Amino acid sequence: MSVKIVILPAAEGEVPLLVQQISGTKREYENYLHLQKEGKATFLVAWEDKAPVGRLLIRWDGSLEIPRIVDRMPIAAKFAGYPSFENIEVRLDRRGRGIGTALIKYAEQLARQRKFERAVIEVDIDNPRARALYERLGYAELGLGVFTTSGTYVDDAGHIVEWTNGPQVLLIKKLSENTSKF
Ligand SMILES: CC(C)(COP(=O)(O)OP(=O)(O)OC[C@H]1O[C@@H](n2cnc3c(N)ncnc32)[C@H](O)[C@@H]1OP(=O)(O)O)[C@@H](O)C(=O)NCCC(=O)NCCS
């Protein structure tokens, strides 16, 4: 199906609409906008008929998971320094219509413009459909295998909150034909 989608970096005033229309908290979106303001990220939003229908965060400094695992998995260093496409989500009622693909291809274009040779995507092992999509778009595992990370953070109320990511894998894609093989 052909859908008219416009993809743009998110702007300050859009946070309430994003919280309302796509899953995610005000705190999360404000963090993405903050990173974008600092030049560390580009937070893309896909729009359809003036409604936000999808999102993707490009973390230009690379996946946060790499420094967390590089001591126990030195091969992870191969994934460092490439932009990481994260928090990819399409509104539930708009999935399966090419919006996720469009967001990823748009992010790849921005990465090519910045002369990055590769891009990285994290995916949970219990998310085979998302992984199938990424593999269809050319992303592949580089032998790093499955890993889990965990830690704590302090929430707005001062409580220590434990978090766990994964089990997940990192997938990588060459963005240009001229890029050498690993
Ligand atoms: C994964 C996701 C971003 C894909 O966006 P999308 O707009 O549906 O993707 P496209 O239409 O470009 O491609 C469709 C493909 O996405 C994949 N997909 C994954 N979950 C899907 C879902 N719930 N509905 C439809 N397609 C899904 C499938 O591979 C599908 O191909 P298929 O129709 O052959 O099964 C979207 O499904 C989503 O938001 N899922 C929930 C959040 C998530 O899992 N994010 C990924 C974190 S790594």
The ligand as a MOL file (V3000), in Angstrom:
LIG
                    3D

  0  0  0     0  0            999 V3000
M  V30 BEGIN CTAB
M  V30 COUNTS 48 50 0 0 0
M  V30 BEGIN ATOM
M  V30 1 C 9.1210 -3.2180 14.1090 0
M  V30 2 C 8.2910 -2.0310 13.5820 0
M  V30 3 C 8.9850 -0.7230 13.9330 0
M  V30 4 C 8.1910 -2.1590 12.0670 0
M  V30 5 O 7.4600 -1.0470 11.5690 0
M  V30 6 P 6.4270 -1.2470 10.3760 0
M  V30 7 O 6.0040 0.0800 9.8980 0
M  V30 8 O 5.3750 -2.1880 10.8180 0
M  V30 9 O 7.3890 -1.9670 9.3060 0
M  V30 10 P 7.1660 -2.1220 7.7550 0
M  V30 11 O 5.7290 -1.9660 7.4010 0
M  V30 12 O 8.1680 -1.2900 7.0540 0
M  V30 13 O 7.6130 -3.6100 7.5660 0
M  V30 14 C 6.7410 -4.6510 8.0280 0
M  V30 15 C 7.5650 -5.7190 8.6600 0
M  V30 16 O 7.9070 -5.3080 9.9810 0
M  V30 17 C 7.9880 -6.4180 10.7950 0
M  V30 18 N 7.1010 -6.3100 11.9330 0
M  V30 19 C 7.5210 -6.4660 13.1980 0
M  V30 20 N 6.5270 -6.3270 14.0510 0
M  V30 21 C 5.4190 -6.0550 13.3240 0
M  V30 22 C 4.0450 -5.8090 13.6580 0
M  V30 23 N 3.6260 -5.8120 14.9240 0
M  V30 24 N 3.1770 -5.5530 12.6590 0
M  V30 25 C 3.5950 -5.5270 11.3720 0
M  V30 26 N 4.8730 -5.7690 11.0090 0
M  V30 27 C 5.7790 -6.0410 11.9740 0
M  V30 28 C 7.6610 -7.6110 9.9670 0
M  V30 29 O 8.8890 -8.1560 9.5040 0
M  V30 30 C 6.8750 -7.0350 8.8360 0
M  V30 31 O 7.0420 -7.8230 7.7490 0
M  V30 32 P 5.9250 -8.9380 7.4490 0
M  V30 33 O 4.7020 -8.1500 7.1030 0
M  V30 34 O 6.5260 -9.7050 6.3320 0
M  V30 35 O 5.7640 -9.7170 8.7290 0
M  V30 36 C 6.8490 -2.0350 14.1750 0
M  V30 37 O 6.2400 -3.2420 13.8840 0
M  V30 38 C 6.7850 -1.7870 15.6690 0
M  V30 39 O 6.6440 -0.6380 16.1020 0
M  V30 40 N 6.8520 -2.8340 16.4880 0
M  V30 41 C 6.7950 -2.6650 17.9380 0
M  V30 42 C 8.0350 -1.9980 18.5020 0
M  V30 43 C 9.2730 -2.7680 18.1320 0
M  V30 44 O 9.3000 -3.9960 18.2210 0
M  V30 45 N 10.3090 -2.0380 17.7200 0
M  V30 46 C 11.5850 -2.6090 17.3520 0
M  V30 47 C 12.5450 -2.4790 18.4670 0
M  V30 48 S 14.1360 -3.0930 17.9640 0
M  V30 END ATOM
M  V30 BEGIN BOND
M  V30 1 1 1 2
M  V30 2 1 2 3
M  V30 3 1 2 4
M  V30 4 1 2 36
M  V30 5 1 4 5
M  V30 6 1 5 6
M  V30 7 2 6 7
M  V30 8 1 6 8
M  V30 9 1 6 9
M  V30 10 1 9 10
M  V30 11 2 10 11
M  V30 12 1 10 12
M  V30 13 1 10 13
M  V30 14 1 13 14
M  V30 15 1 14 15
M  V30 16 1 15 16
M  V30 17 1 15 30
M  V30 18 1 16 17
M  V30 19 1 17 18
M  V30 20 1 17 28
M  V30 21 1 18 19
M  V30 22 1 18 27
M  V30 23 2 19 20
M  V30 24 1 20 21
M  V30 25 1 21 22
M  V30 26 2 21 27
M  V30 27 1 22 23
M  V30 28 2 22 24
M  V30 29 1 24 25
M  V30 30 2 25 26
M  V30 31 1 26 27
M  V30 32 1 28 29
M  V30 33 1 28 30
M  V30 34 1 30 31
M  V30 35 1 31 32
M  V30 36 2 32 33
M  V30 37 1 32 34
M  V30 38 1 32 35
M  V30 39 1 36 37
M  V30 40 1 36 38
M  V30 41 2 38 39
M  V30 42 1 38 40
M  V30 43 1 40 41
M  V30 44 1 41 42
M  V30 45 1 42 43
M  V30 46 2 43 44
M  V30 47 1 43 45
M  V30 48 1 45 46
M  V30 49 1 46 47
M  V30 50 1 47 48
M  V30 END BOND
M  V30 END CTAB
M  END
